Amino acid sequence: MAYRFDEVQRLEPNHHAADLTRGVAAEVADPVWFLGRQWQLGEHRGEDAASPVHVEYRASLTPINPIDGNAALDPRRVPAEAIVEGERREFWTPGRRVTIGRAVAQAAENAGRPLPDDDELRLSGLPTPYDVLDGTGYDGRALFAQRTNLELPDEWFPERPTRPATRDFWDPAELAYTTEFRARGVGLSLHRHDGGHLDWWSVDGTAPVPPPTRPPEPVRVLATRVNYPGAPNPRWWQIEEAATDLGTFAPDRGHFATMLMLELVTSHSDDWFTFPVAAAAGHVVTLHEAVVVDAFGDRWPLSPPDDGWSLFAVTGLDSSSLVLWPAVTTPLTGPVVDQVDLAHDEDANLVWAVERRVDGRDLPTPERPPEPPTAPPAGTDTQPRYTYRPSTDVPHLWHPYRIENIDGRRRLVQCRLADLSDLPPPPLPKAPPLPTPAPTSDMLHDPASGGRHPVHQIEPAAIPTDGLQLERRYMLARATDGQPVLWTERRRVPLAAPPTMHLAFDLLERT
């Protein structure tokens, strides 16, 4: 008969102290640091009393007026980016130019009044890949512009521009957008918008929004604890989710909001509450009064911070006001249509504007000529020969800007180089050389110049030391009523490698 014995060992802690309070005290290594952070966040002003139950607030909405009274530029319906960045020509897309031109030509043929055979009325200059249709039919945009002279009825046009021609908010001197919205007599100024996303931080108010003539009715809403993915549980004895690793989010000293969020996550998440405020896009919402009612029935009025700092604040407006735009979060972005690089050339004391892409076509970069020999071949005693060159070759896509005094201001003014590539050696002919071609992209033109000098001038501070890149592309989004909105966006982006041109004159090259 066999016997088997199982040996079992168990480790048991041996408590040297009879007091168990230290294990549940939640000690911290640096309590002074916690006290300092509580003082900075204003938590010492509160009381460890009841929890908030509901909030009673009074808020008013001030609508932002359409620009120039144009209903098509109403920020309550149209995204702010489309209003600010829109161009006059954005209605006439290549598809509309083709289809409207065909429809008008067919209507004229049916009426026995065929259109004149004029090249100015036919399609031309379409961007790629629509350039295959150049010269194949009539241009709807040209016909619409000449409809009065050609006596074309409006009903022949199946679609007409619904947005009247408005002024362009692009400042060709600052290379940025500048405009102003109005809300109950208060200006909302937009200064040097680089293009792209536009929100409440993009504008500055000229004065606080005046209160409404009738005080708004109070609204009662429930107060809820701030909750988000990864937030710690507010109760001590709740088990945290093991998948949450707050240590992976490193604080960023350059982004103060991130440091506040980490502070909230790690230590004070159970002290923050939120309540909803009814608002509408295209308005300035002003919170006139907010009273918190706790579980004991006590009323606690809220007020903005009195130290002048706020995470959400519009310069010039009251600290209780915020601008709400119908902003576009994920628009459909088209390819780059135009691209121009601008950079300083300290050696030549010029600014070069280089056209890289125009009308959807990549412009070829000219190849550099081969370097001339610096010494005669070995074993030859012939006298070296030299060739005179007036200047180094400048590609026709490179356009110089130099400092000039325009109306008492220092500006970078677009110039034209003399084409000296085909001139014979001196003595030069009496006829002056022809200038190099002018820029093709209209981002290097000022419509207000009327084609006279200066055709385009730039504020020197608008171009950083490392240069910048200007891009134009089509953007598509939807308005608040669901209608599609198409506009053309111009944007300033950093330049990775600024273009340089080693410009020199009166050269002797060894042949």
SEPA-664554 format. One record per residue (C-alpha): chain; residue number from 1; residue in one letter; x, y, z. Coordinates in Angstrom, 1 decimal, padded with zeros to 4 digits. Example, Ala and Ser with C-alpha at 12.3 -4.5 7.8 and 13.67 -1.06 7.14 Angstrom:
[A,1,A,[012.3,-004.5,007.8]]
[A,2,S,[013.7,-001.1,007.1]]
//
This chain:
[A,1,M,[000.0,000.0,000.0]]
[A,2,A,[001.5,003.4,-001.2]]
[A,3,Y,[001.2,006.8,000.5]]
[A,4,R,[001.7,010.2,-001.2]]
[A,5,F,[002.2,013.4,000.7]]
[A,6,D,[001.8,016.9,-001.0]]
[A,7,E,[003.9,019.6,000.5]]
[A,8,V,[002.3,023.1,000.2]]
[A,9,Q,[004.1,026.3,001.1]]
[A,10,R,[002.4,029.7,001.5]]
[A,11,L,[004.0,033.1,002.1]]
[A,12,E,[002.3,035.3,004.6]]
[A,13,P,[003.2,038.9,005.4]]
[A,14,N,[004.4,039.7,008.8]]
[A,15,H,[003.1,043.1,009.9]]
[A,16,H,[005.4,044.9,012.2]]
[A,17,A,[002.9,047.7,012.8]]
[A,18,A,[-000.5,047.3,014.1]]
[A,19,D,[-001.8,050.5,012.5]]
[A,20,L,[-003.2,049.9,009.0]]
[A,21,T,[-004.0,053.6,008.2]]
[A,22,R,[-000.8,054.2,006.3]]
[A,23,G,[-001.7,051.7,003.7]]
[A,24,V,[-004.9,053.5,002.8]]
[A,25,A,[-003.5,057.1,003.2]]
[A,26,A,[-002.5,057.5,-000.5]]
[A,27,E,[000.7,059.3,000.4]]
[A,28,V,[002.5,061.5,-002.1]]
[A,29,A,[006.2,062.1,-002.4]]
[A,30,D,[006.0,065.9,-002.7]]
[A,31,P,[002.9,067.3,-001.1]]
[A,32,V,[004.2,070.8,-001.4]]
[A,33,W,[004.2,070.4,-005.2]]
[A,34,F,[000.5,069.4,-005.1]]
[A,35,L,[-000.3,072.4,-002.9]]
[A,36,G,[001.5,074.7,-005.3]]
[A,37,R,[-000.4,073.4,-008.4]]
[A,38,Q,[-003.7,073.7,-006.5]]
[A,39,W,[-002.9,077.3,-005.7]]
[A,40,Q,[-002.0,078.0,-009.4]]
[A,41,L,[-005.3,076.4,-010.6]]
[A,42,G,[-007.4,078.3,-008.1]]
[A,43,E,[-008.5,075.2,-006.2]]
[A,44,H,[-007.9,076.8,-002.9]]
[A,45,R,[-010.8,079.1,-003.6]]
[A,46,G,[-013.3,076.2,-003.6]]
[A,47,E,[-014.7,074.3,-000.7]]
[A,48,D,[-014.8,070.6,-000.1]]
[A,49,A,[-018.6,070.5,000.2]]
[A,50,A,[-021.4,069.0,-001.9]]
[A,51,S,[-021.2,068.1,-005.5]]
[A,52,P,[-022.9,070.3,-008.2]]
[A,53,V,[-026.3,069.2,-009.4]]
[A,54,H,[-027.4,071.6,-012.0]]
[A,55,V,[-026.4,075.0,-013.5]]
[A,56,E,[-028.6,078.0,-014.3]]
[A,57,Y,[-027.1,080.3,-017.0]]
[A,58,R,[-028.2,083.2,-019.2]]
[A,59,A,[-026.5,083.4,-022.7]]
[A,60,S,[-027.1,085.5,-025.8]]
[A,61,L,[-026.2,084.8,-029.4]]
[A,62,T,[-025.1,087.7,-031.6]]
[A,63,P,[-025.1,086.8,-035.3]]
[A,64,I,[-022.1,087.7,-037.5]]
[A,65,N,[-023.3,089.8,-040.5]]
[A,66,P,[-022.6,088.7,-044.1]]
[A,67,I,[-019.7,090.5,-045.7]]
[A,68,D,[-020.9,093.5,-047.9]]
[A,69,G,[-024.5,092.4,-047.2]]
[A,70,N,[-024.1,089.5,-049.6]]
[A,71,A,[-026.3,086.6,-048.6]]
[A,72,A,[-023.9,084.2,-050.3]]
[A,73,L,[-021.2,085.3,-047.8]]
[A,74,D,[-023.2,084.6,-044.7]]
[A,75,P,[-021.0,083.0,-042.0]]
[A,76,R,[-024.1,081.4,-040.4]]
[A,77,R,[-024.4,079.2,-043.5]]
[A,78,V,[-021.1,079.2,-045.4]]
[A,79,P,[-017.8,078.0,-043.9]]
[A,80,A,[-015.6,080.9,-042.9]]
[A,81,E,[-012.7,079.5,-045.0]]
[A,82,A,[-014.8,079.7,-048.1]]
[A,83,I,[-015.8,083.3,-047.4]]
[A,84,V,[-012.3,084.5,-046.6]]
[A,85,E,[-010.3,082.5,-049.2]]
[A,86,G,[-012.8,082.5,-052.1]]
[A,87,E,[-011.9,084.1,-055.4]]
[A,88,R,[-014.1,085.7,-058.0]]
[A,89,R,[-013.4,083.1,-060.6]]
[A,90,E,[-014.0,080.0,-058.5]]
[A,91,F,[-017.5,079.5,-060.0]]
[A,92,W,[-016.1,078.9,-063.5]]
[A,93,T,[-014.6,075.5,-063.1]]
[A,94,P,[-013.4,073.7,-066.2]]
[A,95,G,[-016.5,071.5,-066.2]]
[A,96,R,[-018.9,074.6,-066.1]]
[A,97,R,[-017.0,076.4,-068.8]]
[A,98,V,[-017.3,073.4,-071.2]]
[A,99,T,[-020.9,072.4,-070.4]]
[A,100,I,[-022.3,076.0,-070.3]]
[A,101,G,[-020.5,076.8,-073.5]]
[A,102,R,[-022.0,073.8,-075.3]]
[A,103,A,[-025.5,074.6,-074.0]]
[A,104,V,[-025.4,078.2,-075.1]]
[A,105,A,[-024.0,077.2,-078.5]]
[A,106,Q,[-026.8,074.7,-078.9]]
[A,107,A,[-029.5,077.2,-077.8]]
[A,108,A,[-028.1,079.8,-080.3]]
[A,109,E,[-028.2,077.2,-083.1]]
[A,110,N,[-031.8,076.3,-082.3]]
[A,111,A,[-032.8,079.9,-082.4]]
[A,112,G,[-031.2,080.5,-085.8]]
[A,113,R,[-028.5,082.8,-084.3]]
[A,114,P,[-025.2,080.9,-084.4]]
[A,115,L,[-022.4,082.3,-082.4]]
[A,116,P,[-019.6,084.2,-084.2]]
[A,117,D,[-016.5,082.3,-085.0]]
[A,118,D,[-014.2,084.2,-082.7]]
[A,119,D,[-011.1,082.7,-081.1]]
[A,120,E,[-011.6,084.8,-078.0]]
[A,121,L,[-014.9,083.0,-077.3]]
[A,122,R,[-013.5,079.5,-077.6]]
[A,123,L,[-011.9,077.4,-074.9]]
[A,124,S,[-008.3,078.2,-074.1]]
[A,125,G,[-005.9,077.9,-071.2]]
[A,126,L,[-007.7,075.0,-069.5]]
[A,127,P,[-005.7,073.3,-066.8]]
[A,128,T,[-004.5,069.8,-067.2]]
[A,129,P,[-006.0,067.3,-067.9]]
[A,130,Y,[-008.8,069.5,-069.5]]
[A,131,D,[-006.3,071.1,-071.9]]
[A,132,V,[-007.2,068.6,-074.6]]
[A,133,L,[-010.4,070.5,-075.0]]
[A,134,D,[-008.7,073.8,-075.9]]
[A,135,G,[-010.2,075.1,-079.1]]
[A,136,T,[-012.8,072.4,-079.4]]
[A,137,G,[-015.8,074.6,-078.4]]
[A,138,Y,[-017.1,077.8,-076.9]]
[A,139,D,[-016.1,078.9,-073.5]]
[A,140,G,[-019.1,079.5,-071.1]]
[A,141,R,[-017.2,082.0,-069.1]]
[A,142,A,[-016.3,084.1,-072.1]]
[A,143,L,[-019.9,083.9,-073.4]]
[A,144,F,[-021.3,085.0,-070.0]]
[A,145,A,[-018.9,088.0,-069.9]]
[A,146,Q,[-019.9,089.0,-073.4]]
[A,147,R,[-023.6,088.2,-073.1]]
[A,148,T,[-024.7,091.8,-073.4]]
[A,149,N,[-022.7,092.5,-076.5]]
[A,150,L,[-023.7,089.2,-078.1]]
[A,151,E,[-027.4,089.7,-077.0]]
[A,152,L,[-027.6,086.3,-075.4]]
[A,153,P,[-030.7,085.8,-073.2]]
[A,154,D,[-030.1,084.7,-069.6]]
[A,155,E,[-032.3,081.7,-070.0]]
[A,156,W,[-029.8,080.2,-072.5]]
[A,157,F,[-027.4,079.8,-069.6]]
[A,158,P,[-028.4,076.7,-067.7]]
[A,159,E,[-026.4,077.8,-064.7]]
[A,160,R,[-025.3,081.3,-063.7]]
[A,161,P,[-022.9,082.5,-061.0]]
[A,162,T,[-025.0,082.6,-057.7]]
[A,163,R,[-022.3,084.5,-055.9]]
[A,164,P,[-021.9,088.1,-057.1]]
[A,165,A,[-018.4,089.3,-057.8]]
[A,166,T,[-016.9,090.5,-054.5]]
[A,167,R,[-013.6,091.9,-053.6]]
[A,168,D,[-010.7,089.6,-053.1]]
[A,169,F,[-009.5,089.4,-049.5]]
[A,170,W,[-006.0,088.3,-050.5]]
[A,171,D,[-003.5,091.0,-049.9]]
[A,172,P,[-000.8,090.7,-052.6]]
[A,173,A,[001.6,092.8,-050.6]]
[A,174,E,[001.3,090.8,-047.4]]
[A,175,L,[000.8,087.5,-049.2]]
[A,176,A,[-002.0,086.7,-046.7]]
[A,177,Y,[-005.8,087.3,-046.2]]
[A,178,T,[-007.1,090.4,-044.4]]
[A,179,T,[-010.7,091.3,-043.9]]
[A,180,E,[-013.2,092.2,-041.1]]
[A,181,F,[-016.6,090.8,-040.1]]
[A,182,R,[-019.2,092.7,-038.1]]
[A,183,A,[-021.4,091.6,-035.3]]
[A,184,R,[-023.8,094.2,-033.9]]
[A,185,G,[-021.5,097.0,-034.7]]
[A,186,V,[-018.4,095.3,-033.3]]
[A,187,G,[-015.6,094.4,-035.7]]
[A,188,L,[-014.0,091.0,-035.9]]
[A,189,S,[-010.7,091.7,-037.7]]
[A,190,L,[-008.8,089.0,-039.5]]
[A,191,H,[-005.1,090.0,-040.0]]
[A,192,R,[-002.6,088.1,-042.1]]
[A,193,H,[-004.4,084.8,-042.3]]
[A,194,D,[-002.0,082.3,-044.0]]
[A,195,G,[-004.8,080.2,-045.4]]
[A,196,G,[-006.1,076.9,-044.1]]
[A,197,H,[-008.2,076.3,-041.0]]
[A,198,L,[-009.9,079.3,-039.6]]
[A,199,D,[-011.5,079.4,-036.1]]
[A,200,W,[-012.1,081.6,-033.1]]
[A,201,W,[-008.4,082.4,-032.5]]
[A,202,S,[-008.0,083.8,-036.0]]
[A,203,V,[-009.9,087.1,-035.4]]
[A,204,D,[-009.5,090.0,-032.9]]
[A,205,G,[-012.5,092.0,-031.7]]
[A,206,T,[-012.5,095.8,-031.7]]
[A,207,A,[-014.7,096.1,-028.6]]
[A,208,P,[-016.9,093.9,-026.4]]
[A,209,V,[-020.2,092.9,-027.8]]
[A,210,P,[-023.0,095.1,-026.4]]
[A,211,P,[-025.6,093.3,-024.3]]
[A,212,P,[-029.0,092.6,-025.8]]
[A,213,T,[-031.9,095.0,-025.3]]
[A,214,R,[-033.9,092.3,-023.5]]
[A,215,P,[-032.1,090.0,-021.0]]
[A,216,P,[-032.1,086.4,-022.1]]
[A,217,E,[-034.2,083.8,-020.3]]
[A,218,P,[-032.5,081.5,-017.8]]
[A,219,V,[-031.7,078.0,-018.9]]
[A,220,R,[-031.3,075.1,-016.4]]
[A,221,V,[-029.0,072.2,-017.4]]
[A,222,L,[-027.4,069.3,-015.5]]
[A,223,A,[-023.7,069.4,-014.5]]
[A,224,T,[-021.7,066.3,-015.3]]
[A,225,R,[-018.2,065.3,-014.4]]
[A,226,V,[-015.6,065.7,-017.1]]
[A,227,N,[-015.0,062.3,-018.6]]
[A,228,Y,[-012.8,061.2,-021.6]]
[A,229,P,[-010.9,058.1,-022.7]]
[A,230,G,[-008.0,057.5,-020.3]]
[A,231,A,[-009.3,059.6,-017.4]]
[A,232,P,[-008.7,058.1,-014.0]]
[A,233,N,[-011.7,057.0,-012.0]]
[A,234,P,[-012.9,059.6,-009.5]]
[A,235,R,[-013.4,057.1,-006.6]]
[A,236,W,[-010.5,055.8,-004.6]]
[A,237,W,[-011.5,052.1,-004.6]]
[A,238,Q,[-012.4,051.7,-008.3]]
[A,239,I,[-010.0,049.6,-010.3]]
[A,240,E,[-008.3,051.4,-013.2]]
[A,241,E,[-008.3,050.1,-016.7]]
[A,242,A,[-005.0,048.2,-017.3]]
[A,243,A,[-004.9,049.4,-021.0]]
[A,244,T,[-004.7,053.1,-019.9]]
[A,245,D,[-001.1,054.3,-019.8]]
[A,246,L,[-000.9,057.9,-019.1]]
[A,247,G,[002.9,057.9,-019.0]]
[A,248,T,[003.1,057.5,-022.7]]
[A,249,F,[001.9,061.1,-023.2]]
[A,250,A,[005.0,063.3,-022.6]]
[A,251,P,[004.3,066.9,-021.6]]
[A,252,D,[005.2,069.6,-024.1]]
[A,253,R,[006.5,072.8,-022.7]]
[A,254,G,[005.6,074.6,-025.8]]
[A,255,H,[002.0,073.6,-025.6]]
[A,256,F,[000.5,074.8,-022.3]]
[A,257,A,[-002.8,073.2,-022.9]]
[A,258,T,[-001.2,069.7,-023.0]]
[A,259,M,[000.4,070.4,-019.6]]
[A,260,L,[-002.9,071.4,-018.2]]
[A,261,M,[-004.5,068.3,-019.6]]
[A,262,L,[-001.9,066.1,-018.0]]
[A,263,E,[-002.3,067.9,-014.7]]
[A,264,L,[-006.1,067.3,-014.9]]
[A,265,V,[-005.6,063.6,-015.8]]
[A,266,T,[-003.1,062.7,-013.1]]
[A,267,S,[-004.4,064.5,-010.1]]
[A,268,H,[-007.6,066.6,-010.3]]
[A,269,S,[-010.0,064.8,-012.7]]
[A,270,D,[-012.7,064.4,-010.0]]
[A,271,D,[-012.8,068.2,-009.4]]
[A,272,W,[-013.8,069.2,-012.9]]
[A,273,F,[-017.4,069.5,-014.1]]
[A,274,T,[-019.0,070.7,-017.3]]
[A,275,F,[-022.4,071.9,-018.5]]
[A,276,P,[-023.7,072.4,-022.1]]
[A,277,V,[-024.5,075.9,-023.5]]
[A,278,A,[-026.8,076.1,-026.5]]
[A,279,A,[-025.1,078.0,-029.3]]
[A,280,A,[-025.1,078.2,-033.2]]
[A,281,A,[-022.4,078.6,-035.7]]
[A,282,G,[-021.8,082.0,-037.2]]
[A,283,H,[-022.6,083.7,-033.9]]
[A,284,V,[-020.8,085.3,-030.9]]
[A,285,V,[-022.0,083.5,-027.8]]
[A,286,T,[-021.8,085.5,-024.6]]
[A,287,L,[-022.4,083.9,-021.2]]
[A,288,H,[-023.9,086.7,-019.0]]
[A,289,E,[-024.6,084.6,-015.9]]
[A,290,A,[-023.9,081.1,-014.6]]
[A,291,V,[-025.0,079.8,-011.1]]
[A,292,V,[-024.1,076.4,-009.8]]
[A,293,V,[-026.6,074.7,-007.5]]
[A,294,D,[-025.1,071.9,-005.3]]
[A,295,A,[-026.7,069.0,-003.6]]
[A,296,F,[-027.4,071.1,-000.5]]
[A,297,G,[-029.3,073.6,-002.5]]
[A,298,D,[-026.7,076.3,-002.1]]
[A,299,R,[-026.1,078.6,-005.1]]
[A,300,W,[-022.6,079.4,-006.3]]
[A,301,P,[-022.2,082.1,-009.0]]
[A,302,L,[-019.4,081.6,-011.5]]
[A,303,S,[-017.2,084.2,-013.0]]
[A,304,P,[-014.3,084.3,-015.4]]
[A,305,P,[-010.8,084.2,-014.0]]
[A,306,D,[-009.8,087.6,-012.7]]
[A,307,D,[-006.1,087.2,-013.5]]
[A,308,G,[-006.6,088.0,-017.2]]
[A,309,W,[-005.7,084.5,-018.5]]
[A,310,S,[-008.1,082.1,-020.3]]
[A,311,L,[-007.6,079.1,-022.5]]
[A,312,F,[-010.4,080.3,-024.8]]
[A,313,A,[-010.4,084.0,-025.3]]
[A,314,V,[-010.7,086.4,-028.3]]
[A,315,T,[-008.6,089.5,-028.0]]
[A,316,G,[-010.8,092.6,-027.7]]
[A,317,L,[-014.0,090.8,-026.7]]
[A,318,D,[-015.2,090.3,-023.2]]
[A,319,S,[-013.8,087.3,-021.4]]
[A,320,S,[-017.3,085.7,-021.4]]
[A,321,S,[-017.7,085.9,-025.2]]
[A,322,L,[-016.5,083.4,-027.8]]
[A,323,V,[-016.7,083.4,-031.6]]
[A,324,L,[-018.2,080.3,-033.2]]
[A,325,W,[-017.6,079.7,-036.9]]
[A,326,P,[-019.0,076.9,-039.2]]
[A,327,A,[-015.5,075.7,-039.5]]
[A,328,V,[-014.5,072.9,-042.0]]
[A,329,T,[-012.7,070.0,-040.3]]
[A,330,T,[-012.2,067.6,-043.2]]
[A,331,P,[-012.7,069.3,-046.6]]
[A,332,L,[-011.9,067.5,-049.8]]
[A,333,T,[-008.5,068.9,-050.9]]
[A,334,G,[-007.6,069.1,-054.6]]
[A,335,P,[-004.1,068.9,-056.0]]
[A,336,V,[-001.9,072.0,-056.2]]
[A,337,V,[-002.8,074.2,-059.1]]
[A,338,D,[-000.2,076.9,-058.7]]
[A,339,Q,[003.0,076.9,-056.8]]
[A,340,V,[005.5,079.7,-056.4]]
[A,341,D,[008.7,079.8,-054.2]]
[A,342,L,[010.0,083.0,-052.8]]
[A,343,A,[013.4,083.4,-051.1]]
[A,344,H,[016.1,086.0,-050.4]]
[A,345,D,[019.3,086.0,-052.4]]
[A,346,E,[021.8,087.9,-050.2]]
[A,347,D,[024.6,087.8,-052.8]]
[A,348,A,[022.5,089.5,-055.5]]
[A,349,N,[020.5,091.6,-052.9]]
[A,350,L,[017.3,090.4,-054.6]]
[A,351,V,[014.3,088.2,-053.8]]
[A,352,W,[013.6,085.5,-056.4]]
[A,353,A,[010.0,084.3,-057.2]]
[A,354,V,[010.3,081.0,-058.9]]
[A,355,E,[007.2,079.5,-060.7]]
[A,356,R,[007.1,075.8,-060.1]]
[A,357,R,[003.6,075.0,-061.2]]
[A,358,V,[001.0,077.0,-063.1]]
[A,359,D,[-002.6,075.9,-064.1]]
[A,360,G,[-001.9,072.4,-062.9]]
[A,361,R,[001.2,071.9,-065.0]]
[A,362,D,[004.7,071.4,-063.6]]
[A,363,L,[007.0,073.8,-065.2]]
[A,364,P,[010.3,072.3,-066.3]]
[A,365,T,[013.4,073.3,-064.5]]
[A,366,P,[016.1,074.4,-067.0]]
[A,367,E,[019.3,072.5,-067.1]]
[A,368,R,[022.4,074.3,-066.1]]
[A,369,P,[024.9,074.7,-069.0]]
[A,370,P,[028.1,072.6,-068.8]]
[A,371,E,[031.0,074.2,-066.9]]
[A,372,P,[033.7,075.6,-069.3]]
[A,373,P,[037.2,074.2,-069.1]]
[A,374,T,[039.4,075.9,-066.5]]
[A,375,A,[042.7,075.0,-068.1]]
[A,376,P,[043.9,074.0,-071.6]]
[A,377,P,[044.5,070.3,-072.3]]
[A,378,A,[047.8,068.8,-071.3]]
[A,379,G,[050.6,069.0,-073.8]]
[A,380,T,[049.3,072.1,-075.7]]
[A,381,D,[051.0,075.5,-075.7]]
[A,382,T,[048.2,077.4,-077.5]]
[A,383,Q,[047.0,080.7,-076.0]]
[A,384,P,[043.7,080.2,-074.2]]
[A,385,R,[040.6,081.9,-075.7]]
[A,386,Y,[037.8,083.6,-073.8]]
[A,387,T,[034.2,084.5,-074.6]]
[A,388,Y,[032.4,087.5,-073.2]]
[A,389,R,[029.1,087.0,-071.5]]
[A,390,P,[027.0,090.0,-070.3]]
[A,391,S,[025.6,088.0,-067.4]]
[A,392,T,[024.8,084.6,-066.2]]
[A,393,D,[021.8,082.9,-067.7]]
[A,394,V,[018.6,083.4,-065.6]]
[A,395,P,[015.8,081.0,-066.3]]
[A,396,H,[012.6,082.6,-067.6]]
[A,397,L,[010.7,081.2,-064.6]]
[A,398,W,[012.8,083.2,-062.1]]
[A,399,H,[011.5,086.7,-061.5]]
[A,400,P,[013.5,089.2,-059.4]]
[A,401,Y,[012.2,091.6,-056.7]]
[A,402,R,[014.4,094.5,-055.5]]
[A,403,I,[013.9,097.1,-052.8]]
[A,404,E,[012.3,100.4,-054.0]]
[A,405,N,[010.6,103.4,-052.3]]
[A,406,I,[006.9,103.3,-053.2]]
[A,407,D,[004.8,106.1,-051.7]]
[A,408,G,[007.3,106.5,-048.9]]
[A,409,R,[007.4,102.8,-048.0]]
[A,410,R,[010.2,100.3,-048.6]]
[A,411,R,[008.7,097.5,-050.8]]
[A,412,L,[010.0,094.6,-052.7]]
[A,413,V,[009.0,095.5,-056.3]]
[A,414,Q,[008.9,093.1,-059.2]]
[A,415,C,[011.4,093.8,-061.9]]
[A,416,R,[012.2,092.5,-065.4]]
[A,417,L,[015.7,091.4,-066.3]]
[A,418,A,[017.1,092.3,-069.7]]
[A,419,D,[017.5,089.3,-072.0]]
[A,420,L,[021.2,089.5,-072.8]]
[A,421,S,[021.6,085.9,-074.0]]
[A,422,D,[021.5,086.6,-077.7]]
[A,423,L,[023.4,089.9,-077.7]]
[A,424,P,[026.7,090.0,-079.6]]
[A,425,P,[029.9,091.0,-077.9]]
[A,426,P,[030.6,094.7,-077.4]]
[A,427,P,[030.1,097.2,-078.8]]
[A,428,L,[026.5,096.6,-078.1]]
[A,429,P,[023.7,097.7,-080.5]]
[A,430,K,[021.9,100.9,-079.9]]
[A,431,A,[018.5,099.2,-079.5]]
[A,432,P,[017.9,098.2,-075.9]]
[A,433,P,[017.5,094.5,-075.2]]
[A,434,L,[014.1,093.0,-074.7]]
[A,435,P,[013.0,092.1,-071.1]]
[A,436,T,[012.6,088.6,-069.9]]
[A,437,P,[009.0,087.2,-069.9]]
[A,438,A,[006.6,088.3,-067.2]]
[A,439,P,[005.2,085.9,-064.6]]
[A,440,T,[002.3,083.7,-065.6]]
[A,441,S,[000.8,082.9,-062.2]]
[A,442,D,[-001.6,085.7,-061.0]]
[A,443,M,[-000.2,085.2,-057.5]]
[A,444,L,[002.6,087.4,-058.7]]
[A,445,H,[000.4,090.2,-059.9]]
[A,446,D,[-001.6,093.0,-058.2]]
[A,447,P,[-005.0,093.6,-059.9]]
[A,448,A,[-005.0,097.1,-058.5]]
[A,449,S,[-001.8,098.0,-060.5]]
[A,450,G,[-003.7,098.0,-063.8]]
[A,451,G,[-000.6,096.5,-065.5]]
[A,452,R,[001.6,099.6,-064.7]]
[A,453,H,[004.8,099.6,-062.7]]
[A,454,P,[004.9,098.4,-060.0]]
[A,455,V,[002.9,095.4,-061.2]]
[A,456,H,[003.5,093.6,-057.9]]
[A,457,Q,[005.0,094.8,-054.7]]
[A,458,I,[005.6,092.8,-051.5]]
[A,459,E,[006.1,093.9,-047.9]]
[A,460,P,[009.7,092.9,-047.0]]
[A,461,A,[008.6,091.4,-043.6]]
[A,462,A,[006.1,089.1,-045.4]]
[A,463,I,[009.0,086.9,-046.6]]
[A,464,P,[010.9,085.1,-043.8]]
[A,465,T,[014.6,084.5,-044.0]]
[A,466,D,[014.2,080.9,-045.0]]
[A,467,G,[011.7,081.8,-047.7]]
[A,468,L,[008.1,080.6,-048.2]]
[A,469,Q,[006.0,078.7,-050.7]]
[A,470,L,[002.7,079.9,-052.1]]
[A,471,E,[000.2,077.2,-053.1]]
[A,472,R,[-003.3,077.4,-054.7]]
[A,473,R,[-005.7,074.5,-054.7]]
[A,474,Y,[-009.4,073.8,-054.9]]
[A,475,M,[-011.3,073.0,-051.7]]
[A,476,L,[-014.7,071.4,-051.5]]
[A,477,A,[-016.9,071.2,-048.4]]
[A,478,R,[-020.6,071.6,-047.4]]
[A,479,A,[-022.5,074.5,-045.9]]
[A,480,T,[-024.7,074.2,-042.8]]
[A,481,D,[-027.7,073.5,-045.1]]
[A,482,G,[-025.9,070.6,-046.8]]
[A,483,Q,[-025.1,072.4,-050.1]]
[A,484,P,[-021.6,071.9,-051.6]]
[A,485,V,[-019.3,074.8,-051.4]]
[A,486,L,[-016.3,075.1,-053.7]]
[A,487,W,[-013.5,077.7,-053.3]]
[A,488,T,[-009.9,078.3,-054.2]]
[A,489,E,[-007.4,078.4,-051.3]]
[A,490,R,[-004.1,080.2,-051.4]]
[A,491,R,[-001.8,079.2,-048.6]]
[A,492,R,[001.6,080.1,-047.2]]
[A,493,V,[003.8,077.1,-046.3]]
[A,494,P,[007.4,076.8,-045.1]]
[A,495,L,[010.0,076.4,-047.8]]
[A,496,A,[012.4,073.4,-047.3]]
[A,497,A,[015.2,074.6,-049.7]]
[A,498,P,[015.1,078.2,-050.8]]
[A,499,P,[016.2,078.8,-054.4]]
[A,500,T,[019.4,080.7,-055.0]]
[A,501,M,[020.8,082.2,-058.2]]
[A,502,H,[024.5,083.2,-058.4]]
[A,503,L,[023.9,086.2,-060.6]]
[A,504,A,[027.0,087.9,-062.1]]
[A,505,F,[027.7,090.3,-064.9]]
[A,506,D,[030.5,091.0,-067.4]]
[A,507,L,[032.0,087.5,-067.5]]
[A,508,L,[034.9,086.1,-069.4]]
[A,509,E,[034.6,082.3,-069.9]]
[A,510,R,[037.4,080.1,-071.2]]
[A,511,T,[036.4,078.3,-074.4]]
//
